[in-house]
Amino acid sequence: MSVGSSAYDVAVVGGGMVGAAVASLLGRCGFSVAVIEAREPAVFDPAGEVGLRVSAISPGSARVLEQAGAWPAIERQRCCPYRSMQVEEAGHPGGVEFEAGSFGLERLGTIVENELIQASLWSALQANPLVERFCPARVASFDNGTDGVSVTLEGGQRLKTALLLAADGAASPLRRQLGIRQDVWDYNQQGLVAVVETEPDNPGVAWQRFMPGGPLAFLPLRDGRSSMVWTRPAREAQALLAEDDDTFLKDLQDASRDGMVRPVSIGPRAAFPLAMRLSEYYVSGRVVLLGDAAHVVHPLAGQGVNIGLADAAALVETLLQSRAAGVDLAEPGRLAHWQRWRRSESELMAGGTHGIRTLFTPPALGALRAFGLRLVGKSWLARDFFIHRAAGMSRNAPRLARGETLKDLLRAS
Ligand SMILES: Cc1cc2nc3c(=O)[nH]c(=O)nc-3n(C[C@H](O)[C@H](O)[C@H](O)COP(=O)(O)OP(=O)(O)OC[C@H]3O[C@@H](n4cnc5c(N)ncnc54)[C@H](O)[C@@H]3O)c2cc1C
């Protein structure tokens, strides 16, 4: 224990993908960890229907999940690596294609159901005696004190911790209680998601078409179907959601006409409101914001959870250095360094995604965009910059994402 009578070195509020990942990494480094999660995670059934929520997990994030003890279970159960990505502008054939091999990568990413990621991380948490899970449980109040944080759960249970991590999602109650301001850009768009059967089967390619109103993406699933993410203006998304299956399918066929594959059947649909949110700061005393609690980006670049997992890996690096130096886990200078590192990265990613979204929205710029895409496709430098950043393996990425293991970090600290 790092602080007086603290029961835990670190307490994590929110056991979603980011919270469970940071808890597992810390537990595996010998920190005592409490995880407080409001909802019991779903049990993943590999024989059941594919979930509506999937994520394109970058190679860097896969390495982080490997070190968190979750990746073998993910690969064993159900996921789909993709080696190729095609991006095009509606009405302008000949967009840009990225191939993993040309960047020295084995794959560009892996499509994984969010529920499988969370369930695999929770199995890793369960196997670690240093991690205690409070679920279902919520924080009723907390005192962000100079010597430690006192946390009271709804129901009255009290915990003490040196560091409190808020990984409680975009609506983060902890962030609100701390009064941390956010820049919010409401896109007035929604992301429609569904599992789509196509002819021919998806050949293992992440395909995205930019259209006025928002992009349409087909992400490959292991059984040859695609996970669709179709961004539309909010009102139109709601109308599409209310359509019967045949009408929706026809609209989807129109939108994807002459594309990589032709949709032939559609499963249940759901829609999620899209916004960009950037917190003014990520650290307040002994409380640290991680993942969507700190920042939310448009899903068109498939980066939200990847940035959150990089936050987690970077924080573990920082806390190992603090422990090795014998200083408080909440030492302000070290947390400020982590904040500068992660805030600049998430700003860059949010800004880049926001810029692409803005550029790709006005219909009048179609020809210019198609030209721009072809330029990016031809410029080796631009391709390399985009892909290595999206792969989570740039020079600024945390060491775990660049291939070092927890053992390497522990040896060095
Ligand atoms: C349509 C769509 C497609 C996307 N596709 C991608 C993609 O391809 N790749 C990618 O990287 N990202 C993608 N994202 C973004 C990604 O889904 C999010 O970034 C990610 O889910 C954030 O994870 P998180 O753990 O930070 O937050 P969450 O997943 O929101 O988890 C927060 C957790 O905190 C818990 N919680 C909340 N309040 C409390 C409380 N008071 N007490 C205790 N627990 C609490 C919740 O129950 C939940 O389990 C997409 C998003 C959308 C909308």
The ligand as a MOL file (V3000), in Angstrom:
LIG
                    3D

  0  0  0     0  0            999 V3000
M  V30 BEGIN CTAB
M  V30 COUNTS 53 58 0 0 0
M  V30 BEGIN ATOM
M  V30 1 C -20.6670 3.4260 -33.6380 0
M  V30 2 C -19.3300 3.4110 -32.9330 0
M  V30 3 C -18.2860 2.6870 -33.4770 0
M  V30 4 C -17.0250 2.6780 -32.8540 0
M  V30 5 N -16.0110 1.9810 -33.4240 0
M  V30 6 C -14.7710 2.0240 -32.8640 0
M  V30 7 C -13.6620 1.3320 -33.4630 0
M  V30 8 O -13.7950 0.6710 -34.4960 0
M  V30 9 N -12.4460 1.4090 -32.8540 0
M  V30 10 C -12.2540 2.1450 -31.7120 0
M  V30 11 O -11.1200 2.2110 -31.2310 0
M  V30 12 N -13.2860 2.7820 -31.1130 0
M  V30 13 C -14.5310 2.7410 -31.6510 0
M  V30 14 N -15.5800 3.3930 -31.0510 0
M  V30 15 C -15.3530 4.0680 -29.7540 0
M  V30 16 C -15.3600 3.0690 -28.5970 0
M  V30 17 O -16.5720 2.3140 -28.6120 0
M  V30 18 C -15.2070 3.8120 -27.2670 0
M  V30 19 O -14.0920 4.6550 -27.3510 0
M  V30 20 C -15.0350 2.8270 -26.1000 0
M  V30 21 O -16.1850 2.0530 -25.9080 0
M  V30 22 C -14.6960 3.5720 -24.8030 0
M  V30 23 O -14.4070 2.6270 -23.7990 0
M  V30 24 P -14.3440 3.0760 -22.2730 0
M  V30 25 O -13.9700 1.8470 -21.4950 0
M  V30 26 O -13.5210 4.3080 -22.1100 0
M  V30 27 O -15.8270 3.5350 -21.9270 0
M  V30 28 P -17.1750 2.6690 -21.8790 0
M  V30 29 O -17.1300 1.5600 -22.8760 0
M  V30 30 O -18.2950 3.6350 -21.9640 0
M  V30 31 O -17.1500 2.0000 -20.4250 0
M  V30 32 C -17.4710 2.7280 -19.2680 0
M  V30 33 C -17.8230 1.7460 -18.1730 0
M  V30 34 O -18.0490 2.4820 -16.9730 0
M  V30 35 C -19.2240 1.9620 -16.3450 0
M  V30 36 N -19.7910 3.0640 -15.5330 0
M  V30 37 C -20.3760 4.1890 -15.9540 0
M  V30 38 N -20.7500 4.9490 -14.9010 0
M  V30 39 C -20.3870 4.2700 -13.7910 0
M  V30 40 C -20.4920 4.5160 -12.3960 0
M  V30 41 N -21.0860 5.6190 -11.9380 0
M  V30 42 N -20.0040 3.6120 -11.5370 0
M  V30 43 C -19.4210 2.4740 -11.9870 0
M  V30 44 N -19.2950 2.1750 -13.2940 0
M  V30 45 C -19.7560 3.0700 -14.1790 0
M  V30 46 C -20.1340 1.5160 -17.4920 0
M  V30 47 O -21.0670 0.5500 -17.0620 0
M  V30 48 C -19.1120 0.9510 -18.4710 0
M  V30 49 O -18.8650 -0.4230 -18.2730 0
M  V30 50 C -16.8350 3.4150 -31.6510 0
M  V30 51 C -17.8950 4.1300 -31.0940 0
M  V30 52 C -19.1400 4.1380 -31.7310 0
M  V30 53 C -20.2650 4.9380 -31.1190 0
M  V30 END ATOM
M  V30 BEGIN BOND
M  V30 1 1 1 2
M  V30 2 1 2 3
M  V30 3 2 2 52
M  V30 4 2 3 4
M  V30 5 1 4 5
M  V30 6 1 4 50
M  V30 7 2 5 6
M  V30 8 1 6 7
M  V30 9 1 6 13
M  V30 10 2 7 8
M  V30 11 1 7 9
M  V30 12 1 9 10
M  V30 13 2 10 11
M  V30 14 1 10 12
M  V30 15 2 12 13
M  V30 16 1 13 14
M  V30 17 1 14 15
M  V30 18 1 14 50
M  V30 19 1 15 16
M  V30 20 1 16 17
M  V30 21 1 16 18
M  V30 22 1 18 19
M  V30 23 1 18 20
M  V30 24 1 20 21
M  V30 25 1 20 22
M  V30 26 1 22 23
M  V30 27 1 23 24
M  V30 28 2 24 25
M  V30 29 1 24 26
M  V30 30 1 24 27
M  V30 31 1 27 28
M  V30 32 2 28 29
M  V30 33 1 28 30
M  V30 34 1 28 31
M  V30 35 1 31 32
M  V30 36 1 32 33
M  V30 37 1 33 34
M  V30 38 1 33 48
M  V30 39 1 34 35
M  V30 40 1 35 36
M  V30 41 1 35 46
M  V30 42 1 36 37
M  V30 43 1 36 45
M  V30 44 2 37 38
M  V30 45 1 38 39
M  V30 46 1 39 40
M  V30 47 2 39 45
M  V30 48 1 40 41
M  V30 49 2 40 42
M  V30 50 1 42 43
M  V30 51 2 43 44
M  V30 52 1 44 45
M  V30 53 1 46 47
M  V30 54 1 46 48
M  V30 55 1 48 49
M  V30 56 2 50 51
M  V30 57 1 51 52
M  V30 58 1 52 53
M  V30 END BOND
M  V30 END CTAB
M  END
